[in-house]
Every structure is written in C-alpha cells, then in structure tokens.
Amino acid sequence: MNHHGKARLLMTASMAIFGTLGLFTRNITVSSGELALYRAILAAVLIALYLLAARQPIRLAQIRGELPLLLLSGVAMGINWILLFQAYRYTTISMATLSYYFAPVIVTAVSPVLFRERMTKKQLLCFLLSTAGLVLIIGAGETGGSGTDLTGILFGLGAAVFYAAVILLNKRIRQVAGIHRTFLQLVAAAVILLPYVALTGGSSLGSLSALGFGCLLVVGLIHTGITYCMYFTALRDLSGQEAAILSYIDPLVAALVSVALLGEAMTLWQAVGGAMILGFTLVNELGGEG
C-alpha cells in the first residue's frame, strides 16, 4: 500500500474512533469539566512521549510569536469539550454529534467578516439549508423525546461555536503546524481547566468504577492522544477535499452507535435535519465556485 492509501486508511480509522467517543463517556461519572481536564492531560502526556520518540522537539523561537493564539485556541478547545460532554449527558449521542457538526457552517458564516473572504452563492445556499437542518433538529428536540433533549442539542451547538473558534484561531496560526500545535493546545486546555475544576467541586476521580476508569483511559489515550497522531499523520498526504469527505465518518458512526448499540431514539425530522447539516456542509467543503 502506498503513502496515499495508508493516509486514507489512517484518516478513516481515526474518524471511526472519534465517532465512538460518546459511547465511552457514558460510563465516566465525573463532571464534564473533570473529564475534559483528564482527557487533555492524558493526551498531552502521550503526544509528548511520541514527540520525544520521533525526535520532533518544539522550538521556542518557532512558537513565541504565536503563543497567545495557541493559548487562546487551547482555552476554546477545553470549553468546547466541556460543552460537548454536557451535550452527551442531556441528549442522544447522535443529536449531540449532529449539533456539534454545525461548526463548519459557523466558520463559513463568519469567515467573510474575519478574513474578508467572499461568500459565493453556493456557500450562502449551503449555509441557509444547513441552518434549516439545525432548526429541524431543535424543533424535533423540543416536541419529541425527553424534556432534556433540547438542552443537550443547545449544549452541542455551544460546543460547535467553540469548535468553530478553534478552527478560526488555527487559521491565524501559521508558524506552528500539525501535532506540535495540538500538543500546545492540549497543554493550554489543561492549564485553564485545572483551576476551573478546582473551583467547581474538585476531583472525584476516586469515585470512578473500574469500568469508568478504563473508559477514561480510552478517551484520553486512544480517542485523543493516539487518534490525533493518526489524524495529523494522515493529513499530510491527503487533499483538503479528501479529508473533508472522510471526516463525515465521525457523525455517521456516532449515529450508528447511538441508534444501533444504545437504542437511542431519533425522530424522522431529526434524521432529516442531521442529513441536511452534514450533506450541505459537505457540498460546501467540496469547493468550486457558485
């Protein structure tokens, strides 16, 4: 298998692993802030070991000028995780993930303002139709399912806002690329989450069952540390369009896990709304003028 084929395989595997994140967080009984903190610490330690083994040191001269942006993006990443984990607690994994995948739509909407990028007719149409899909999901969550369904969807949308912030901040970071950037963002996230957890109840790690502790290790080491390494390794040999297409394996796997493995309900209108968000966002990311 050539480099390109291996890259596609790594990207496919990493997206499939990301899609199972909610399944494991269901068994971790610590607060969302704690979970985000432990995820950041575990992943940062693992990536640090990888960088040492691969002899890829981070040079201070390289990061000095962009350190504020790296810290800010790390803070946004930490808040994004807290809100996403809260979404998992209040609604189904599929609804939380589909709401979360509204982030690229937000990026499309604000990029013309922040970066003076022209929005094409196709981008505007995809933005409007993806937004209509979100309205369908929120409307279905309000009238069907449990009373907490809408709360979870809104948490997912909040996570999407901060994930969009991470994407937009990363567009400003030009000197630090790939896995080095992710490591520094994880460290920044851990630094900001540590006082947050201390001020909101402290650690309850000792209350975790053996299953919960095992799931925590999987989320931190596999879903974040190992999978981020796989993702950035694959990204070097894939085009932007290929990466965009393969990224949609994540929400599709999440929906399958939610419905098939956990038996969580999804209404017809929620499914239609989710398909609209994913479909029109994908069409937008495939490029081309319109």
N, C-alpha and C positions, 0 to 999 in steps of 0.2 A: 504494500500500500504506500502511495506517495505522500508527501507532506500535506498536500491539499486534502486528500482523503482522510488522513489522520486528524487533521484540523476539524473537518466536518463531524467526524466521529466524536471527538472531544467536546465540541460545542453541543452536539445532540445529547450526549451523556450528561453534561453539566446542566443543560436546561431541564432535562427529565428529573435530575436530582433536585433542582430548585423547586420543581412542581410538587414534590412530596414534603416540602418544609412544614406545611400546616398539619400534616398527619403526625409529625413528631412533636410539634409544640403543644398539641392537645394533651400530652402526657406530662408536661412540665408545669408544675403547680406554683412556681414562683411568679412574682409580679412581672408585667411586661417590661418595666424598666430594668429589673434584675436580669431577665432573660436577654435583653439587648446588651447589657454590660458583659455578661458571661460569654455571649456569642462573640463580641468584639475582642475580648481578652484571649479566648481560646484561638480564634482565627489569627490574631496578630502574632501570637507565640509561634504558631505553626508556620506562618509565612516567613517570620524572621528566621526560623530554622532552615526553611527552603532557600532563602536568600544567602544564608551563610554557606550552605552546602553547594549552591550553584555559583558561589563567589561573585555575587552581584551586589556589592556594597552601595549604600546610599551616600552620596557625596553632599556635604553641607553646602558647598558653593552652588550646587545644582538646584537645591530646594529653597535657598534663603529668600530669593525674590518672590517666590510664590507660597511661602509658608502661611500667610494669612488666609489665602484662598483654600489651601489644604486643610487648615484647622476649621474653617467655616463649613467646608463640604463634609468634614468628619462629623461636626455637630449636626448638620442636616441629616446625615446618614443615621446617626443614633436616634434622632426624633422620629425619622421615617420608620425605623424598626419598631420602636415603641408603639406607634400608631397601627402598624400592620399587625403586630401581635395582639393588640386590643381588638382589632377587626376580627381576627380568628376566634376570639372569645365570645363575640356578640352575634356573629352570623356564620353562615357556612363557609367552608374553605373556598368553594368556587366563587361565591359572591364577593368575598374579601379580595380574592386574587383578581377577579374581573374589574372591580372598582379600582384596585391598585394599578392596573394596566391602562388607566386613563392618563397616566403620567406623560407618555409621548404626545398626547393630544394637548396637554397643558404647555409642553415645550413648543409645539407648533404655534400655539396661540400667542405666546409672549416673545418668541424669537424676533418677530418684526420690530417690536418695541426696543428690546435689549440690544440686538445685534444689527438692526436696520436691514434685516433680510426681507425681501419682498415675498409676500404670501400669494401664491398662484391661485387661480380659480379652483384647481383640483384640491389644493391644500385647504382652502376655505370650505369647499363642499365636504371633504372628509372630516374636517373639524366639526361642522354642523351636524353631520349624520352620526359621528361618534358621540357627540353631546346628546343627541336624541336617544342613542342607545343607553347612555347613563341615566337619562330621565326615565326610560322604561324600567331599568333595574331598580331605581329608587322608588318609583311608583308601585312596582310589584312588591318591593320590600315593605312598603307602607300598608298595603292592603292584604298581603298574604304572609304566611309563615308566622313566626313568633313575634312578640312585641319588641324584641331586641334586634330584629333583623335590620331595620332601618339604621339603628345606631351603629351596627357593625359596618354597614355599607358606607356610612359617613366617615367612620374611622379609616376605612380603606381609601376613601377619597382624600382624606387628610394625609395619609401616608403617600398617596400619589403626588400631592403638592410638594412634599419634602423630597420625594424621589426626583421629581422634576427639577427641584432646586439643586440637587446633587449633579444631575445631568448638565444643567446650565452653568454651574460653577466649574465643572470639569472642562467645559468648552473654553474657559478662560485660562485653564492651566495648560501650558504648552511645553514647559521645560522638564516636567516630571511625568513619565509615561508608565502605563501598564501596571505591573504588580507593585512597583515601588510606591506609586500613587495610592493604591489600595491599602498597602501596609500603613502608610502615614495617616490615611483617613480612618483606619481602624483604631490606631493609637489615639487619634484626636477624639473619636467617638467614645473610647473607653475613659479618657480623661474627663470628658464632660458628663458622662453617665455615672461615674463614681460618686461625685457629690450629690447628684440627683437621687441616686438610690439611698445614700446615707441619710438624706433629708426626708425621704418618703417611706420610711419604715425599716431601712437597713436590710441586712442579708437574712434570707430564710432558706439558704442552701441546705442547711441541716435537716430541714423537713421533707426533702425530696425522697421519694422511694427509690429503690434500685432501678426500676424501670424509668422513672423520671430522670435520674442522674445519667443513665445510659443514653436517653433521648437528648439530653442537654449536650453530652459529648458529641453525639452525631450532628446536632445542629451547629455547634461551634467548629468542630474539626472537619467534618465532611461537607455539610451544606455551605459552609463559609470558607474555611481555610483551603481544603483540597479542591473544592469546586471552583473557587476564584482562581486558583493556579491553573486549573484546566481551561477555564474560560479565557484568561488572558493569553495562555499559550496558543489556543485555537485562533484567537482574534488576529494574531499576527499574519496568518496565512489565509484569511477569509476576506472577501469583499464586504462592504457595508451592507449590501442587499442580502447576501447570504446570511450574515449574522442576524439581520433583522428578521428574515424568514424563520430561521431556526430558533430564535428567541420565543416564538409563539408556541413552542413545545411546552414551555413552562405553564402557561394558563390552561392549556389543553390537558396536561397531566393532572394539574390541580383539580380541574373539573371532574375528571375520571375518578380520582381518589375520593373526592367529596361525595359523588353520587354512587359510584360502584362499590367502594370499600367501606365508606362510613354510612351510607344510606341517607345522606342529607338531601333534603328536598330542593328542587329547582323548578319554579313555575315556567310555563311556556314563554311568558313575556320576559322573564329574567333571562332565559336562554336566548331569545331574540335580541334583547338589549346587549348581552355579552358578545354575541356574534357580530353585532354592529360595531361595537367598540374595537374588537380585535380585527375584524375584516377591513374596516375603513382606515384604521391606523396602519395596518399592513400595506394597504394600497398607497397610502401617503408616503410610507417609508421606502417604497419601491422606486421612487424617483420619477423623473420625466416631467416635462413642462405641461401645464394645463391652464 
